[in-house]
């Protein structure tokens, strides 16, 4: 697993090899987002109930707490087994979201997952230092993918 972070406006890039095929990796990343997302990285871990990704471009990505939906972004790209992209405004100004792009590439009998967290600009870059958990999140994702 590798995490790259440089200048404050550079994208954060994290990769992880997962021993499942790209379609399965994509499905776990999107359909089971709430299972692998770390409750510590929500507004209130004690009330975290999961998350949902609407499986269509323009769909909402939301965390669930106490029966309420808390949108954290919108689906930008939905290419099963290849690419998932979304706006991302968790812990960021809603009017200046970043963008997550996740690529799923066949590699060594499994899938190389590359997560790119970009879209850093003057209005949100001051928050970039908060986003150091991507390697841990991808490890949780990989463990979830191997459970099936």
Short mmCIF file of the C-alpha atoms (twelve columns), coordinates in Angstrom:
data_MODEL
# 
_entry.id   MODEL 
# 
loop_
_atom_site.group_PDB 
_atom_site.id 
_atom_site.type_symbol 
_atom_site.label_atom_id 
_atom_site.label_alt_id 
_atom_site.label_comp_id 
_atom_site.label_asym_id 
_atom_site.label_seq_id 
_atom_site.Cartn_x 
_atom_site.Cartn_y 
_atom_site.Cartn_z 
_atom_site.pdbx_PDB_model_num 
ATOM 1   C CA . UNK A 1   0.000   0.000   0.000   1 
ATOM 2   C CA . UNK A 2   1.288   3.416   -0.863  1 
ATOM 3   C CA . UNK A 3   0.212   6.957   0.037   1 
ATOM 4   C CA . UNK A 4   1.565   9.988   -1.777  1 
ATOM 5   C CA . UNK A 5   1.134   13.505  -0.404  1 
ATOM 6   C CA . UNK A 6   3.111   16.517  -1.514  1 
ATOM 7   C CA . UNK A 7   2.029   20.114  -2.022  1 
ATOM 8   C CA . UNK A 8   -1.211  21.281  -0.445  1 
ATOM 9   C CA . UNK A 9   -2.990  21.386  -3.832  1 
ATOM 10  C CA . UNK A 10  -1.607  18.053  -5.091  1 
ATOM 11  C CA . UNK A 11  -3.968  15.116  -5.179  1 
ATOM 12  C CA . UNK A 12  -3.623  12.516  -2.449  1 
ATOM 13  C CA . UNK A 13  -3.022  9.172   -4.176  1 
ATOM 14  C CA . UNK A 14  -3.290  5.844   -2.395  1 
ATOM 15  C CA . UNK A 15  -3.045  2.370   -3.917  1 
ATOM 16  C CA . UNK A 16  -3.887  -1.072  -2.581  1 
ATOM 17  C CA . UNK A 17  -3.700  -4.515  -4.166  1 
ATOM 18  C CA . UNK A 18  -6.843  -6.577  -3.487  1 
ATOM 19  C CA . UNK A 19  -7.050  -10.302 -4.183  1 
ATOM 20  C CA . UNK A 20  -10.450 -10.152 -5.916  1 
ATOM 21  C CA . UNK A 21  -11.471 -9.371  -9.483  1 
ATOM 22  C CA . UNK A 22  -12.171 -5.735  -10.509 1 
ATOM 23  C CA . UNK A 23  -15.969 -6.148  -10.700 1 
ATOM 24  C CA . UNK A 24  -16.131 -7.609  -7.196  1 
ATOM 25  C CA . UNK A 25  -13.782 -4.898  -5.887  1 
ATOM 26  C CA . UNK A 26  -15.971 -2.202  -7.455  1 
ATOM 27  C CA . UNK A 27  -19.144 -3.727  -6.014  1 
ATOM 28  C CA . UNK A 28  -17.699 -3.942  -2.498  1 
ATOM 29  C CA . UNK A 29  -16.350 -0.399  -2.712  1 
ATOM 30  C CA . UNK A 30  -19.719 1.027   -3.723  1 
ATOM 31  C CA . UNK A 31  -22.424 -1.345  -2.463  1 
ATOM 32  C CA . UNK A 32  -20.746 -2.027  0.879   1 
ATOM 33  C CA . UNK A 33  -19.317 1.471   1.453   1 
ATOM 34  C CA . UNK A 34  -20.988 1.564   4.861   1 
ATOM 35  C CA . UNK A 35  -19.388 -1.738  5.905   1 
ATOM 36  C CA . UNK A 36  -15.782 -0.703  5.304   1 
ATOM 37  C CA . UNK A 37  -16.030 3.028   6.122   1 
ATOM 38  C CA . UNK A 38  -14.525 3.706   9.561   1 
ATOM 39  C CA . UNK A 39  -17.146 5.117   11.975  1 
ATOM 40  C CA . UNK A 40  -14.353 7.175   13.606  1 
ATOM 41  C CA . UNK A 41  -14.342 9.260   10.431  1 
ATOM 42  C CA . UNK A 42  -17.918 10.463  10.852  1 
ATOM 43  C CA . UNK A 43  -19.515 13.258  12.818  1 
ATOM 44  C CA . UNK A 44  -20.594 10.866  15.593  1 
ATOM 45  C CA . UNK A 45  -19.151 7.330   15.643  1 
ATOM 46  C CA . UNK A 46  -21.603 6.206   18.353  1 
ATOM 47  C CA . UNK A 47  -24.634 6.826   16.100  1 
ATOM 48  C CA . UNK A 48  -23.124 5.622   12.798  1 
ATOM 49  C CA . UNK A 49  -25.441 3.166   11.024  1 
ATOM 50  C CA . UNK A 50  -23.726 2.790   7.662   1 
ATOM 51  C CA . UNK A 51  -23.706 4.468   4.274   1 
ATOM 52  C CA . UNK A 52  -25.280 4.221   0.844   1 
ATOM 53  C CA . UNK A 53  -24.140 5.034   -2.661  1 
ATOM 54  C CA . UNK A 54  -26.905 5.601   -5.216  1 
ATOM 55  C CA . UNK A 55  -25.767 3.489   -8.159  1 
ATOM 56  C CA . UNK A 56  -26.123 6.105   -10.900 1 
ATOM 57  C CA . UNK A 57  -24.278 9.190   -12.064 1 
ATOM 58  C CA . UNK A 58  -25.768 12.076  -10.089 1 
ATOM 59  C CA . UNK A 59  -26.664 9.749   -7.208  1 
ATOM 60  C CA . UNK A 60  -26.123 10.729  -3.601  1 
ATOM 61  C CA . UNK A 61  -23.457 9.230   -1.342  1 
ATOM 62  C CA . UNK A 62  -24.645 9.504   2.251   1 
ATOM 63  C CA . UNK A 63  -23.647 8.421   5.730   1 
ATOM 64  C CA . UNK A 64  -26.426 7.373   8.113   1 
ATOM 65  C CA . UNK A 65  -26.681 8.452   11.746  1 
ATOM 66  C CA . UNK A 66  -29.732 7.858   13.968  1 
ATOM 67  C CA . UNK A 67  -31.982 7.251   10.972  1 
ATOM 68  C CA . UNK A 68  -30.902 10.452  9.209   1 
ATOM 69  C CA . UNK A 69  -28.989 10.758  5.930   1 
ATOM 70  C CA . UNK A 70  -25.918 12.985  5.804   1 
ATOM 71  C CA . UNK A 71  -24.839 13.453  2.182   1 
ATOM 72  C CA . UNK A 72  -21.074 13.536  1.681   1 
ATOM 73  C CA . UNK A 73  -21.015 13.744  -2.120  1 
ATOM 74  C CA . UNK A 74  -22.527 12.954  -5.483  1 
ATOM 75  C CA . UNK A 75  -21.622 10.203  -7.953  1 
ATOM 76  C CA . UNK A 76  -19.753 11.590  -10.984 1 
ATOM 77  C CA . UNK A 77  -18.729 8.366   -12.750 1 
ATOM 78  C CA . UNK A 78  -20.060 4.808   -12.504 1 
ATOM 79  C CA . UNK A 79  -18.126 2.312   -14.639 1 
ATOM 80  C CA . UNK A 80  -18.544 -1.108  -13.047 1 
ATOM 81  C CA . UNK A 81  -15.205 -2.825  -12.523 1 
ATOM 82  C CA . UNK A 82  -13.270 0.158   -13.871 1 
ATOM 83  C CA . UNK A 83  -13.928 3.531   -12.226 1 
ATOM 84  C CA . UNK A 84  -15.998 5.203   -9.546  1 
ATOM 85  C CA . UNK A 85  -15.836 8.961   -8.991  1 
ATOM 86  C CA . UNK A 86  -17.694 11.292  -6.663  1 
ATOM 87  C CA . UNK A 87  -17.613 14.778  -5.280  1 
ATOM 88  C CA . UNK A 88  -16.549 14.675  -1.632  1 
ATOM 89  C CA . UNK A 89  -17.342 17.238  1.021   1 
ATOM 90  C CA . UNK A 90  -17.051 15.320  4.290   1 
ATOM 91  C CA . UNK A 91  -15.250 17.686  6.709   1 
ATOM 92  C CA . UNK A 92  -14.966 20.247  3.903   1 
ATOM 93  C CA . UNK A 93  -16.902 23.351  2.833   1 
ATOM 94  C CA . UNK A 94  -19.939 22.031  0.912   1 
ATOM 95  C CA . UNK A 95  -19.571 24.728  -1.701  1 
ATOM 96  C CA . UNK A 96  -15.926 23.729  -2.339  1 
ATOM 97  C CA . UNK A 97  -15.927 19.915  -2.463  1 
ATOM 98  C CA . UNK A 98  -13.020 17.788  -3.513  1 
ATOM 99  C CA . UNK A 99  -13.233 14.778  -5.813  1 
ATOM 100 C CA . UNK A 100 -12.550 11.104  -5.220  1 
ATOM 101 C CA . UNK A 101 -11.666 8.952   -8.218  1 
ATOM 102 C CA . UNK A 102 -11.206 5.227   -7.653  1 
ATOM 103 C CA . UNK A 103 -9.734  3.135   -10.463 1 
ATOM 104 C CA . UNK A 104 -9.919  -0.673  -10.500 1 
ATOM 105 C CA . UNK A 105 -7.201  -2.246  -12.661 1 
ATOM 106 C CA . UNK A 106 -6.597  -5.993  -13.139 1 
ATOM 107 C CA . UNK A 107 -3.234  -6.817  -11.578 1 
ATOM 108 C CA . UNK A 108 -1.472  -10.014 -10.473 1 
ATOM 109 C CA . UNK A 109 -4.663  -12.093 -10.469 1 
ATOM 110 C CA . UNK A 110 -6.517  -9.457  -8.434  1 
ATOM 111 C CA . UNK A 111 -7.121  -5.739  -8.624  1 
ATOM 112 C CA . UNK A 112 -4.932  -2.716  -8.094  1 
ATOM 113 C CA . UNK A 113 -7.186  -0.083  -6.534  1 
ATOM 114 C CA . UNK A 114 -5.979  3.490   -6.937  1 
ATOM 115 C CA . UNK A 115 -7.808  6.158   -4.978  1 
ATOM 116 C CA . UNK A 116 -7.094  9.748   -5.991  1 
ATOM 117 C CA . UNK A 117 -8.413  12.493  -3.718  1 
ATOM 118 C CA . UNK A 118 -8.046  15.674  -5.745  1 
ATOM 119 C CA . UNK A 119 -9.722  18.982  -6.364  1 
ATOM 120 C CA . UNK A 120 -7.734  20.817  -3.721  1 
ATOM 121 C CA . UNK A 121 -7.941  24.557  -4.211  1 
ATOM 122 C CA . UNK A 122 -7.546  27.709  -2.156  1 
ATOM 123 C CA . UNK A 123 -10.996 27.366  -0.573  1 
ATOM 124 C CA . UNK A 124 -10.547 23.820  0.744   1 
ATOM 125 C CA . UNK A 125 -6.784  23.149  0.849   1 
ATOM 126 C CA . UNK A 126 -6.504  24.215  4.498   1 
ATOM 127 C CA . UNK A 127 -8.418  21.004  5.356   1 
ATOM 128 C CA . UNK A 128 -6.181  18.669  3.299   1 
ATOM 129 C CA . UNK A 129 -4.080  17.682  6.322   1 
ATOM 130 C CA . UNK A 130 -7.134  15.883  7.799   1 
ATOM 131 C CA . UNK A 131 -7.140  13.260  5.046   1 
ATOM 132 C CA . UNK A 132 -4.401  10.851  6.128   1 
ATOM 133 C CA . UNK A 133 -6.675  7.839   6.669   1 
ATOM 134 C CA . UNK A 134 -6.987  6.638   3.053   1 
ATOM 135 C CA . UNK A 135 -4.459  3.766   3.510   1 
ATOM 136 C CA . UNK A 136 -6.379  2.550   6.561   1 
ATOM 137 C CA . UNK A 137 -9.714  2.885   4.757   1 
ATOM 138 C CA . UNK A 138 -8.441  0.963   1.732   1 
ATOM 139 C CA . UNK A 139 -7.148  -1.773  4.046   1 
ATOM 140 C CA . UNK A 140 -10.626 -1.993  5.633   1 
ATOM 141 C CA . UNK A 141 -12.144 -2.092  2.134   1 
ATOM 142 C CA . UNK A 142 -9.755  -4.898  1.083   1 
ATOM 143 C CA . UNK A 143 -10.578 -6.940  4.195   1 
ATOM 144 C CA . UNK A 144 -14.298 -6.519  3.476   1 
ATOM 145 C CA . UNK A 145 -13.789 -7.584  -0.153  1 
ATOM 146 C CA . UNK A 146 -12.055 -10.784 0.974   1 
ATOM 147 C CA . UNK A 147 -14.945 -11.734 3.304   1 
ATOM 148 C CA . UNK A 148 -17.239 -12.650 0.409   1 
# 
